[in-house]
Amino acid sequence: MTVALIGFALLLLLIVMVRIPLAFAMALVGFFGFAYLSGLRIDNLMDFRWTAPLAMASSRVISTAQEYSLSVIPLFILMGNLVTRSGLSHELYRASNAFMGHMKGGLSMATVVACGGFSAICGSSLATSATMAKVAMPPMRKYGYDDSLATASIAAGGTLGILIPPSVILVIYGLLTETSIRELFAAGFIPGMIGILLYLGAVRWVVWRNPEKGPGGERQSWPQRLSALKDVRDILLLFMLVMGGIYLGVFTPTEAAGIGAGGAFVIALLRKSLTLSSLFELLTDTARTSAMLFTVLIGALIFSNFINRAGLPDELLTFVTSLDISPMAVIFVILMIYMILGMVFESLSMLLLTVPIFFPLVQSLGFDPVWFGIVVVIVTEISLITPPVGMNVFVLSAVLPDVRTGTIFRGITPFWCADIIRLTLITLVSWVSLVLPQLLYR
């Protein structure tokens, strides 16, 4: 356990102080930590047989590259890029605004709903925040919305992208823990909808306290509302096809990703939103993002091998058992650790660093791995808007340089409280996240 803790401390040092990218830091610590456990010492560097660590690292690289289920990642990323290119963000916001824009705080609520819909297809919180900032901020400023409420609704709504399926984060969690991806997708749906409802409640609470922060807009007629819905019809049908096929067991998540990417390509062609140059740029971006995620995943798996070889999960379980506390108390301690780490690390880094350590412990305590995955993703969502390193907030600051970071963080507080309420609910009432997987697959 001492070796594992030293390795973890070195990993944090490499990431925070030396600024080595996460993937390479995890791979380095995992490789040399595994070598140390295999007999490497300072006095035998020249004579040490590197067979064991090299075999471990190479097998992780090869097995990850050949893993069929991993093809779901680039396919869903491609689907999201194609849908984004088709102009979905504008149409989703227009449809949401048509039904909600006339209420006090209605434009902010429309932004939250549009972010939820866009992130469900896009699968990326940062991309959702950056895109919706360009779409939603101008009309909210036009109607005199306070910058803190306007930017906070975009930043908070963007966090929904890593929970509402299809979610790349859920896919990575499933691959790290060998948990069913389709069960994780089913489990994330209801908590995602609850997140949208609680965010809408947060907006209403803000405008109830201060109506001037979110004045109502123009009421649109029913023909205008139906016209707005018609514009998002094909995208909604694609989402229903992809997720409905997964939920009903018609096809696997990998097959669904292929169908989604193909359908998004057809939609983009029909809307004439693609050119040869934009298609090349889109495919290049997909390949770049996929390669980054694969590299980080390989580094995390190498680090996980070191952690498991060092026996940290078993020692952690022994230590927790000796404390004589309830399993749920252990879960709340883990959540507190996640909340603290969320102030320093971005979401993917936190997930990859902690899951190899905490998952064996949680599984040994008898908790459902699907439920724990949803809880982890919700905590990860919270980290995206938690100071001082709320990645969604900093993305907004880059897209909207005239808005101070402090202004965004000040507006985030009601949404952060809504997330804490949701986290508590999902943690204490596991049925909320497990009801769909149990009905569909168990």
Phi, psi and omega per residue, in radians:
M1 nan -0.608 3.115
T2 -1.090 -0.748 3.125
V3 -1.081 -0.739 3.141
A4 -1.121 -0.733 3.135
L5 -1.158 -0.686 3.074
I6 -1.096 -0.734 3.106
G7 -1.078 -0.725 3.124
F8 -1.138 -0.701 3.105
A9 -1.117 -0.725 3.093
L10 -1.099 -0.661 3.120
L11 -1.092 -0.797 3.102
L12 -1.089 -0.676 3.111
L13 -1.089 -0.785 -3.136
L14 -1.124 -0.661 -3.098
I15 -1.324 -0.829 -2.992
V16 -1.460 -0.799 -3.029
M17 -1.585 -0.829 -3.077
V18 -1.479 -0.311 3.097
R19 1.153 0.578 3.037
I20 -1.319 2.382 3.125
P21 -0.947 2.570 -3.033
L22 -0.946 -0.812 -3.064
A23 -1.030 -0.817 -3.083
F24 -1.283 -0.594 3.098
A25 -1.113 -0.800 3.129
M26 -1.135 -0.707 3.137
A27 -1.137 -0.739 -3.134
L28 -1.121 -0.879 -3.130
V29 -1.112 -0.730 3.135
G30 -1.124 -0.737 -3.109
F31 -1.159 -0.915 -3.085
F32 -1.280 -0.518 3.039
G33 -1.140 -0.735 3.092
F34 -1.120 -0.683 3.110
A35 -1.127 -0.689 3.113
Y36 -1.087 -0.745 3.115
L37 -1.203 -0.327 3.100
S38 -1.592 0.014 3.060
G39 2.093 0.024 -3.135
L40 -1.224 2.291 3.046
R41 -2.426 2.906 -3.111
I42 -1.061 -0.622 -3.056
D43 -1.432 -0.061 3.131
N44 -2.256 0.529 -3.115
L45 -1.038 -0.699 -3.076
M46 -1.353 -0.524 -3.069
D47 -1.695 -0.151 -3.051
F48 -1.185 2.374 3.077
R49 -1.520 2.014 -3.036
W50 -1.497 0.245 -3.041
T51 -1.025 -0.834 -3.048
A52 -1.114 -0.935 -3.132
P53 -1.142 -0.641 3.123
L54 -1.155 -0.700 3.104
A55 -1.129 -0.707 3.129
M56 -1.100 -0.863 -3.089
A57 -1.140 -0.787 -3.107
S58 -1.145 -0.650 3.124
S59 -1.158 -0.624 3.089
R60 -1.139 -0.748 3.135
V61 -1.107 -0.842 -3.074
I62 -1.179 -0.812 -3.110
S63 -1.128 -0.623 3.112
T64 -1.205 -0.759 3.138
A65 -1.126 -0.526 -3.102
Q66 -1.655 0.000 -3.090
E67 -1.251 1.992 -3.083
Y68 -1.071 -0.713 -3.081
S69 -1.124 -0.372 3.128
L70 -1.230 -0.271 3.126
S71 -1.127 -0.256 3.106
V72 -1.128 -0.512 -3.083
I73 -1.154 -1.016 3.133
P74 -1.105 -0.532 -3.128
L75 -1.202 -0.747 3.100
F76 -1.208 -0.628 3.076
I77 -1.104 -0.765 3.098
L78 -1.081 -0.743 3.098
M79 -1.019 -0.817 3.130
G80 -1.095 -0.717 3.132
N81 -1.140 -0.708 3.127
L82 -1.149 -0.731 3.134
V83 -1.150 -0.714 3.096
T84 -1.053 -0.738 -3.141
R85 -1.126 -0.448 -3.104
S86 -1.363 -0.053 3.109
G87 1.460 0.432 -3.092
L88 -1.079 -0.619 -3.044
S89 -1.027 -0.756 3.129
H90 -1.127 -0.733 -3.068
E91 -1.247 -0.662 3.089
L92 -1.130 -0.723 3.136
Y93 -1.164 -0.693 3.128
R94 -1.106 -0.717 3.140
A95 -1.174 -0.764 3.122
S96 -1.122 -0.734 -3.123
N97 -1.148 -0.571 -3.123
A98 -1.080 -0.572 -3.093
F99 -1.672 -0.431 -2.991
M100 -2.140 -0.214 -2.977
G101 -1.139 -0.375 -3.083
H102 -1.389 -0.276 -3.114
M103 -1.416 2.812 3.021
K104 -1.137 2.234 -3.047
G105 1.304 0.155 -3.043
G106 -1.091 -0.664 3.138
L107 -1.161 -0.643 3.068
S108 -1.167 -0.710 3.100
M109 -1.151 -0.682 3.074
A110 -1.095 -0.622 3.098
T111 -1.124 -0.756 3.118
V112 -1.072 -0.812 3.140
V113 -1.110 -0.755 3.133
A114 -1.122 -0.685 3.093
C115 -1.090 -0.729 3.113
G116 -1.087 -0.757 3.121
G117 -1.195 -0.741 -3.121
F118 -1.182 -0.733 -3.118
S119 -1.197 -0.469 3.100
A120 -1.111 -0.552 3.104
I121 -1.584 -0.739 -3.059
C122 -1.252 -0.773 3.120
G123 1.397 0.098 -3.114
S124 -2.232 2.187 3.127
S125 -1.196 -0.772 -3.094
L126 -1.136 -0.724 3.114
A127 -1.143 -0.674 3.115
T128 -1.100 -0.795 -3.139
S129 -1.097 -0.798 -3.107
A130 -1.132 -0.724 -3.098
T131 -1.244 -0.826 -3.077
M132 -1.230 -0.406 3.069
A133 -1.086 -0.678 3.137
K134 -1.289 -0.477 -3.079
V135 -1.529 -0.797 -2.946
A136 -1.609 -0.480 -3.036
M137 -1.157 -0.762 -3.134
P138 -1.019 -0.835 3.115
P139 -1.156 -0.588 3.112
M140 -1.163 -0.660 3.067
R141 -1.203 -0.604 3.125
K142 -1.042 -0.664 -3.112
Y143 -1.652 0.210 2.999
G144 1.417 0.454 3.107
Y145 -1.218 2.487 3.064
D146 -1.140 2.406 -3.093
D147 -1.042 -0.615 -3.105
S148 -1.135 -0.757 3.124
L149 -1.228 -0.735 -3.094
A150 -1.101 -0.867 -3.098
T151 -1.242 -0.614 -3.141
A152 -1.152 -0.655 3.126
S153 -1.160 -0.563 3.088
I154 -1.269 -0.811 -3.110
A155 -1.115 -0.774 -3.132
A156 -1.221 -0.763 3.115
G157 -1.060 -0.570 3.129
G158 -1.144 -0.454 -3.124
T159 -1.181 -0.330 -3.120
L160 -1.134 -0.296 -3.057
G161 -1.124 -0.404 -3.101
I162 -1.690 0.052 3.116
L163 -2.038 -0.837 -3.131
I164 -1.169 2.143 -3.098
P165 -1.203 2.663 -0.004
P166 -1.344 2.286 -3.063
S167 -2.132 2.176 3.133
V168 -1.152 -0.629 3.123
I169 -1.093 -0.730 3.102
L170 -1.135 -0.631 3.093
V171 -1.110 -0.781 -3.140
I172 -1.131 -0.740 3.080
Y173 -1.043 -0.772 3.135
G174 -1.068 -0.673 3.132
L175 -1.266 -0.636 3.126
L176 -1.169 -0.622 -3.016
T177 -1.898 0.012 -3.097
E178 0.998 0.732 3.097
T179 -1.754 2.538 -3.118
S180 -1.018 2.155 -3.114
I181 -1.229 -0.669 -3.133
R182 -1.188 -0.558 3.053
E183 -1.206 -0.658 3.091
L184 -1.131 -0.722 3.098
F185 -1.078 -0.745 3.119
A186 -1.148 -0.690 -3.108
A187 -1.207 -0.462 -3.091
G188 -1.423 -0.225 -3.013
F189 -1.188 -0.954 -3.093
I190 -1.124 -0.819 3.058
P191 -1.005 -0.590 3.088
G192 -1.140 -0.742 3.101
M193 -1.141 -0.680 3.086
I194 -1.083 -0.686 3.103
G195 -1.037 -0.751 3.114
I196 -1.092 -0.792 -3.121
L197 -1.106 -0.719 3.130
L198 -1.190 -0.617 3.073
Y199 -1.156 -0.673 3.062
L200 -1.093 -0.688 3.075
G201 -1.106 -0.643 3.113
A202 -1.125 -0.693 3.106
V203 -1.124 -0.787 -3.141
R204 -1.084 -0.646 3.125
W205 -1.137 -0.708 -3.135
V206 -1.129 -0.810 -3.096
V207 -1.325 -0.382 3.030
W208 -1.189 -0.692 3.115
R209 -1.274 -0.640 -3.115
N210 -2.521 1.566 -3.073
P211 -1.024 -0.437 -3.103
E212 -1.199 -0.318 -3.132
K213 -1.271 -0.392 -3.116
G214 -2.544 1.243 -3.138
P215 -1.143 2.662 -3.137
G216 -1.247 2.671 3.107
G217 -1.739 -2.718 -3.113
E218 -1.510 2.390 3.076
R219 -1.363 2.283 -3.128
Q220 -1.745 2.616 -3.116
S221 -1.318 2.881 3.139
W222 -1.128 -0.649 3.043
P223 -1.054 -0.649 3.096
Q224 -1.169 -0.690 3.135
R225 -1.148 -0.748 3.138
L226 -1.169 -0.617 3.081
S227 -1.119 -0.695 3.113
A228 -1.147 -0.688 3.099
L229 -1.140 -0.630 -3.131
K230 -1.081 -0.572 -3.106
D231 -1.192 -0.443 -3.119
V232 -1.824 0.173 -3.059
R233 -1.056 -0.828 -3.065
D234 -1.157 -0.629 3.118
I235 -1.207 -0.704 3.110
L236 -1.118 -0.683 3.096
L237 -1.116 -0.673 3.108
L238 -1.125 -0.774 3.121
F239 -1.084 -0.761 3.133
M240 -1.122 -0.657 3.110
L241 -1.127 -0.832 -3.084
V242 -1.160 -0.965 -3.059
M243 -1.298 -0.620 3.094
G244 -1.122 -0.669 3.099
G245 -1.116 -0.663 3.113
I246 -1.214 -0.843 -3.072
Y247 -1.103 -0.642 -3.099
L248 -1.526 -0.032 3.105
G249 1.339 0.304 3.128
V250 -1.200 -0.698 3.066
F251 -2.564 2.849 -3.095
T252 -1.325 2.882 3.069
P253 -0.990 -0.637 3.128
T254 -1.163 -0.773 3.096
E255 -1.128 -0.679 3.119
A256 -1.100 -0.682 3.112
A257 -1.102 -0.709 3.097
G258 -1.122 -0.754 3.097
I259 -1.105 -0.726 3.125
G260 -1.102 -0.770 3.128
A261 -1.125 -0.736 3.105
G262 -1.131 -0.745 3.113
G263 -1.125 -0.708 3.107
A264 -1.131 -0.612 3.094
F265 -1.135 -0.752 3.110
V266 -1.104 -0.753 3.122
I267 -1.065 -0.761 3.126
A268 -1.088 -0.672 3.110
L269 -1.165 -0.757 -3.136
L270 -1.120 -0.564 3.134
R271 -1.511 -0.022 3.121
K272 0.963 0.731 -3.122
S273 -1.765 0.058 -3.117
L274 -2.009 2.427 2.927
T275 -2.149 2.980 3.136
L276 -1.063 -0.710 -3.127
S277 -1.204 -0.728 -3.141
S278 -1.217 -0.594 3.092
L279 -1.144 -0.724 3.102
F280 -1.115 -0.747 3.117
E281 -1.107 -0.694 -3.138
L282 -1.156 -0.772 3.124
L283 -1.168 -0.652 3.107
T284 -1.118 -0.754 3.122
D285 -1.118 -0.703 3.099
T286 -1.077 -0.783 3.136
A287 -1.120 -0.704 -3.124
R288 -1.139 -0.804 3.131
T289 -1.129 -0.729 3.134
S290 -1.115 -0.756 3.135
A291 -1.092 -0.673 3.109
M292 -1.093 -0.808 -3.122
L293 -1.158 -0.680 3.118
F294 -1.122 -0.716 -3.139
T295 -1.120 -0.769 3.124
V296 -1.123 -0.709 -3.136
L297 -1.132 -0.730 3.109
I298 -1.100 -0.774 3.093
G299 -1.046 -0.709 3.137
A300 -1.150 -0.654 -3.141
L301 -1.209 -0.650 3.082
I302 -1.145 -0.756 3.100
F303 -1.122 -0.668 3.115
S304 -1.101 -0.677 3.095
N305 -1.064 -0.720 3.108
F306 -1.119 -0.797 -3.131
I307 -1.056 -0.767 -3.132
N308 -1.198 -0.686 3.125
R309 -1.135 -0.602 3.130
A310 -1.307 -0.249 3.086
G311 1.422 0.348 -3.108
L312 -1.085 -0.782 3.128
P313 -1.036 -0.721 3.133
D314 -1.167 -0.732 3.108
E315 -1.130 -0.657 3.124
L316 -1.132 -0.723 3.111
L317 -1.113 -0.737 3.108
T318 -1.071 -0.743 -3.134
F319 -1.135 -0.777 -3.118
V320 -1.135 -0.702 3.124
T321 -1.096 -0.638 -3.131
S322 -1.209 -0.362 -3.128
L323 -1.320 -0.316 3.105
D324 1.019 0.873 3.060
I325 -2.069 2.831 -3.079
S326 -1.240 2.672 3.100
P327 -0.999 -0.655 3.138
M328 -1.163 -0.571 3.056
A329 -1.105 -0.644 3.076
V330 -1.088 -0.751 3.121
I331 -1.042 -0.737 -3.130
F332 -1.193 -0.582 3.043
V333 -1.117 -0.750 3.109
I334 -1.081 -0.720 3.123
L335 -1.118 -0.663 3.089
M336 -1.113 -0.685 3.090
I337 -1.091 -0.729 3.107
Y338 -1.095 -0.712 -3.142
M339 -1.099 -0.696 3.127
I340 -1.198 -0.799 3.124
L341 -1.096 -0.564 -3.140
G342 -1.120 -0.321 3.082
M343 -1.380 -0.182 -3.062
V344 -2.104 -0.704 -3.035
F345 -1.839 2.667 2.982
E346 -1.421 2.977 -2.870
S347 -1.079 -0.866 -3.075
L348 -1.128 -0.728 3.117
S349 -1.038 -0.787 -3.106
M350 -1.116 -0.725 -3.132
L351 -1.106 -0.833 -3.069
L352 -1.216 -0.533 -3.140
L353 -1.309 -0.610 -2.938
T354 -1.754 -0.568 -3.072
V355 -1.026 -0.766 3.111
P356 -1.041 -0.436 -3.123
I357 -1.530 -0.829 -3.008
F358 -1.467 -0.536 -3.021
F359 -1.068 -0.812 3.107
P360 -1.044 -0.634 3.110
L361 -1.126 -0.841 -3.115
V362 -1.105 -0.717 3.119
Q363 -1.133 -0.674 3.122
S364 -1.155 -0.491 3.127
L365 -1.411 -0.048 3.044
G366 1.623 0.213 -3.141
F367 -1.465 2.649 -3.139
D368 -1.240 2.231 -3.128
P369 -1.133 -0.530 3.098
V370 -1.177 -0.799 3.102
W371 -1.042 -0.784 -3.127
F372 -1.108 -0.638 3.093
G373 -1.050 -0.744 3.127
I374 -1.160 -0.728 3.116
V375 -1.069 -0.765 3.140
V376 -1.089 -0.742 -3.118
V377 -1.170 -0.653 3.098
I378 -1.116 -0.748 3.084
V379 -1.099 -0.670 3.100
T380 -1.118 -0.674 3.045
E381 -0.996 -0.792 -3.119
I382 -1.061 -0.628 -3.134
S383 -1.118 -0.417 -3.126
L384 -1.220 -0.329 3.139
I385 -2.163 0.291 -3.124
T386 -1.691 2.205 3.070
P387 -1.222 2.702 0.042
P388 -1.562 -0.110 -3.116
V389 -2.044 1.250 3.003
G390 -1.666 1.809 -2.981
M391 -1.060 -0.673 3.104
N392 -1.086 -0.626 3.132
V393 -1.158 -0.736 -3.128
F394 -1.254 -0.528 3.025
V395 -1.106 -0.761 3.103
L396 -1.107 -0.678 3.128
S397 -1.090 -0.611 3.118
A398 -1.264 -0.677 -3.128
V399 -1.336 -0.581 -3.120
L400 -2.090 1.330 -3.040
P401 -1.137 -0.278 -3.129
D402 -1.473 -0.063 3.116
V403 -1.850 2.209 -3.124
R404 -1.259 2.564 3.113
T405 -1.041 -0.678 3.121
G406 -1.074 -0.606 3.107
T407 -1.115 -0.728 3.141
I408 -1.168 -0.817 -3.133
F409 -1.074 -0.613 3.127
R410 -1.144 -0.677 3.122
G411 -1.303 -0.356 -3.082
I412 -1.218 -0.460 -2.966
T413 -0.868 -0.860 3.130
P414 -1.079 -0.626 3.140
F415 -1.235 -0.646 3.097
W416 -1.106 -0.723 3.098
C417 -1.119 -0.681 3.092
A418 -1.077 -0.681 3.103
D419 -1.139 -0.680 3.111
I420 -1.104 -0.696 3.091
I421 -1.076 -0.789 3.140
R422 -1.126 -0.731 3.132
L423 -1.058 -0.759 3.125
T424 -1.096 -0.744 -3.141
L425 -1.089 -0.859 -3.096
I426 -1.159 -0.598 -3.122
T427 -1.225 -0.778 -3.066
L428 -1.439 -0.499 -3.117
V429 -2.076 1.449 -3.067
S430 -1.112 -0.401 -3.139
W431 -0.978 -0.566 -3.080
V432 -1.038 -0.709 -3.133
S433 -1.584 -0.358 -3.049
L434 -1.717 -0.156 -3.047
V435 -1.107 -0.763 -3.136
L436 -1.171 -0.837 3.084
P437 -1.021 -0.654 3.139
Q438 -1.208 -0.651 3.121
L439 -1.247 -0.605 -2.994
L440 -1.613 -0.594 -2.916
Y441 -2.219 -0.199 -3.018
R442 -1.991 nan nan
